[in-house]
Amino acid sequence: MLSFAETAELSMAICATAETLGQTLSAPAAKLMAEDLAEHPMEAIANALWACRRELTGKLTLAAILQRVQAADGRPGKDEAWAIAMTTNDESETVVLTDEIQLALAAAKPVLDAGDKIGARMAFISAYERFVSQARENAKPVNWHVSVGFDASRRIQAVTKAVELMRIPRERGQKYLADLSVTPVTENGRALAGLITGEVARPTAKFREKLQAVKDSMLEMRKANDEKKIEMRIDAANELADRRALLIRQAQELESRS
């Protein structure tokens, strides 16, 4: 909330902005508009007034100011939000998404599961715009969070990009990157990699037993028949379903708290 001095300063800025647009605004009216805007950060309001002076051709209204304040809150547009939501289909991908994207994805999931991607997109966008509108009415700041995928390298790329786009604070991003950093390769690690590369390394006796188990498992996979491969694909699909279910559950918790 703005202080009394900030509210008075904002009232004068609103009057000055109206004057640049050829409009005379009374002090009581400007004060009322300032009080209605008081729940938003002063910087965001100042930027919105700056945009109004350059974009408006008619009168300055509270709706025009609010529209520009809300558009700068960091929430993606509906098309970008849908694209972000669709990356959750790949369990290898680490996704950085907002509460509203997660809630809208949960709302669209039944249609998406039925195989109707066009209908799912329509349901998602409708729900997303509703959730975003509710959040903006409540002056709720955007909240980006990370849904971690299986691919370690993509995790680092996703978090780094989110920091660059200022979706995650740098300090929080550095903590994520520290948690996701790769441990230096040991002799045992090189021996494990040697199963793939063919390079020879000398693991410890204890680790040699584990390597043998891995070799046996890899051999079993090579010999797997078609039926076994189908089972493996089903398991992979179930893992994706589990991830979606987790996102849905988190979305329900978010909605129950709002």
C-alpha positions in Angstrom: 0.0 0.0 0.0 1.1 3.5 -0.7 1.8 6.0 2.1 -0.1 9.2 2.5 2.8 11.2 0.9 3.0 8.7 -2.0 -0.8 8.9 -2.5 -0.6 12.8 -2.7 2.3 12.6 -5.1 0.4 10.1 -7.3 -2.6 12.4 -7.3 -0.5 15.2 -8.7 1.0 12.8 -11.3 -2.5 11.8 -12.4 -3.6 15.4 -12.7 -0.5 16.2 -14.7 -1.0 13.2 -17.0 -4.6 14.2 -17.6 -3.5 17.7 -18.5 -1.0 16.5 -21.1 -4.0 14.7 -22.7 -6.0 18.0 -22.8 -8.2 17.0 -19.9 -8.9 18.9 -16.6 -9.2 16.5 -13.7 -10.3 17.7 -10.3 -8.2 17.1 -7.2 -10.8 14.9 -5.5 -11.2 12.8 -8.6 -7.4 12.4 -8.9 -7.2 11.5 -5.2 -9.9 8.8 -5.6 -8.0 7.3 -8.6 -4.8 7.3 -6.6 -6.5 5.5 -3.7 -7.9 2.9 -6.1 -4.4 2.4 -7.5 -2.7 2.3 -4.1 -2.5 -1.5 -3.8 -0.1 -1.6 -6.8 3.7 -0.7 -6.7 4.5 2.9 -7.3 6.9 2.1 -10.1 4.3 0.1 -12.0 1.8 3.0 -11.7 4.4 5.5 -12.8 5.2 3.4 -15.9 1.5 3.0 -16.6 1.0 6.8 -16.5 4.0 7.2 -18.8 2.4 4.7 -21.3 -0.9 6.6 -21.1 0.7 9.9 -22.0 2.1 8.3 -25.2 -0.7 6.0 -26.2 -4.0 7.5 -25.2 -5.8 9.8 -27.6 -8.9 10.3 -25.4 -9.5 11.0 -21.7 -7.4 9.5 -18.9 -9.4 6.9 -17.0 -8.8 4.6 -14.1 -9.4 1.6 -16.4 -6.7 2.8 -18.9 -4.2 3.1 -16.1 -5.1 -0.3 -14.6 -4.9 -2.0 -17.9 -1.3 -0.9 -18.3 -0.4 -1.7 -14.7 -1.7 -5.2 -15.1 -0.1 -5.8 -18.5 3.3 -5.2 -16.9 2.8 -7.7 -14.0 5.0 -10.4 -15.7 2.2 -12.8 -16.6 2.6 -14.2 -20.2 -0.1 -13.7 -22.8 -2.6 -16.5 -23.6 -0.6 -18.0 -26.5 2.7 -18.0 -24.7 1.0 -19.5 -21.7 -0.5 -22.4 -23.8 3.0 -23.1 -25.3 4.5 -23.3 -21.8 1.7 -25.6 -20.7 2.3 -27.9 -23.6 6.0 -28.4 -22.6 4.8 -30.3 -19.6 3.9 -33.2 -22.0 7.6 -34.0 -22.1 8.7 -35.5 -18.8 12.3 -34.8 -19.7 11.7 -31.1 -19.9 12.0 -28.8 -16.9 9.1 -26.2 -17.1 9.0 -22.8 -15.4 5.3 -21.9 -15.1 2.9 -19.6 -13.3 0.2 -20.5 -10.8 -2.4 -19.4 -13.4 -0.9 -21.7 -16.2 -1.0 -24.6 -13.8 -4.6 -24.0 -12.8 -5.7 -23.5 -16.4 -3.9 -26.7 -17.5 -5.7 -28.6 -14.8 -9.0 -27.2 -16.1 -8.2 -28.2 -19.7 -6.8 -31.7 -18.8 -10.0 -33.7 -19.4 -10.3 -32.3 -22.9 -6.6 -32.8 -23.6 -6.8 -36.4 -22.3 -9.7 -37.0 -24.7 -7.4 -36.2 -27.6 -9.1 -32.9 -28.6 -6.1 -30.5 -28.7 -8.1 -27.7 -30.3 -10.8 -27.9 -27.7 -8.2 -28.2 -25.0 -6.5 -25.0 -26.2 -9.8 -23.2 -26.1 -10.6 -24.5 -22.6 -7.1 -23.6 -21.4 -7.2 -20.0 -22.7 -10.7 -19.4 -21.3 -9.6 -20.7 -17.9 -6.3 -18.9 -18.0 -7.8 -15.5 -18.8 -10.3 -16.0 -15.9 -7.6 -17.0 -13.4 -5.4 -14.1 -14.5 -8.3 -11.6 -14.3 -9.0 -12.9 -10.7 -5.4 -12.6 -9.7 -5.1 -9.1 -11.1 -8.3 -7.9 -9.4 -6.8 -9.2 -6.1 -3.5 -7.5 -6.9 -1.7 -10.8 -6.6 1.8 -10.7 -7.9 2.9 -13.3 -10.5 4.4 -16.4 -9.0 6.7 -18.5 -11.3 7.8 -21.9 -10.0 9.8 -24.8 -11.4 8.5 -28.3 -12.4 11.6 -30.3 -12.7 12.1 -32.8 -15.6 14.3 -35.8 -15.9 16.9 -34.3 -18.2 19.6 -32.7 -16.0 21.0 -30.5 -18.7 17.6 -29.1 -19.6 17.0 -28.2 -16.0 20.0 -25.9 -16.0 18.9 -24.4 -19.3 15.4 -23.8 -18.2 16.4 -22.1 -14.9 19.0 -20.0 -16.6 16.5 -18.7 -19.1 14.0 -18.0 -16.4 16.5 -15.9 -14.6 17.4 -14.0 -17.8 13.8 -13.3 -18.4 13.5 -12.1 -14.7 10.8 -14.7 -14.0 12.8 -16.1 -11.1 14.9 -13.8 -8.8 18.6 -14.2 -9.4 19.2 -15.4 -5.9 16.6 -18.1 -6.2 17.9 -19.1 -9.6 21.4 -19.4 -8.2 20.1 -21.7 -5.5 18.3 -23.9 -8.1 21.5 -24.0 -10.2 23.5 -25.0 -7.2 21.1 -27.8 -6.3 21.2 -29.0 -10.0 24.9 -28.7 -10.4 26.7 -31.9 -11.6 29.1 -33.6 -9.1 32.6 -34.0 -10.4 33.1 -37.3 -12.2 34.9 -39.9 -10.0 36.7 -43.1 -11.1 33.4 -45.0 -10.4 31.5 -42.4 -12.6 34.0 -42.9 -15.5 33.6 -46.6 -15.1 29.8 -46.3 -15.4 30.1 -44.0 -18.4 32.4 -46.6 -19.9 29.4 -48.9 -20.3 28.3 -46.5 -23.0 31.6 -45.1 -24.4 33.6 -48.3 -24.2 36.4 -46.5 -22.3 38.1 -48.6 -19.6 38.3 -47.4 -16.0 39.0 -49.1 -12.7 36.1 -49.0 -10.3 36.2 -50.0 -6.7 35.4 -53.7 -5.8 32.1 -52.6 -4.3 31.2 -50.5 -7.3 32.2 -53.3 -9.6 29.3 -55.4 -8.3 26.9 -52.6 -9.1 28.4 -52.2 -12.6 27.7 -55.9 -13.2 24.1 -55.4 -12.2 23.8 -52.5 -14.6 25.4 -54.6 -17.4 22.9 -57.4 -16.7 20.0 -55.0 -16.8 21.2 -53.4 -20.1 21.6 -56.9 -21.6 18.1 -57.8 -20.4 16.8 -54.7 -22.1 18.5 -55.5 -25.4 16.9 -59.0 -25.3 13.5 -57.7 -24.4 10.7 -58.9 -26.7 8.0 -56.8 -28.3 5.7 -57.4 -25.4 8.3 -56.2 -22.9 9.0 -53.1 -25.0 5.3 -52.3 -25.0 5.2 -52.6 -21.2 8.2 -50.2 -21.0 6.3 -47.7 -23.2 3.3 -48.0 -20.9 5.5 -47.4 -17.9 6.9 -44.3 -19.5 3.4 -43.0 -20.3 2.4 -43.7 -16.7 5.3 -41.6 -15.5 4.1 -38.7 -17.6 0.6 -39.2 -16.2 2.0 -39.1 -12.7 3.7 -35.8 -13.4 0.5 -34.3 -14.9 -1.4 -35.6 -11.8 1.1 -33.9 -9.5 0.6 -30.6 -11.4 -3.2 -31.0 -11.2 -3.0 -31.7 -7.4 -0.8 -28.6 -6.9 -3.2 -26.6 -9.0 -6.2 -27.7 -6.8 -4.3 -26.7 -3.7 -3.6 -23.3 -5.2 -7.3 -22.8 -6.1 -8.4 -23.9 -2.7 -6.2 -21.3 -1.1 -7.3 -18.5 -3.4 
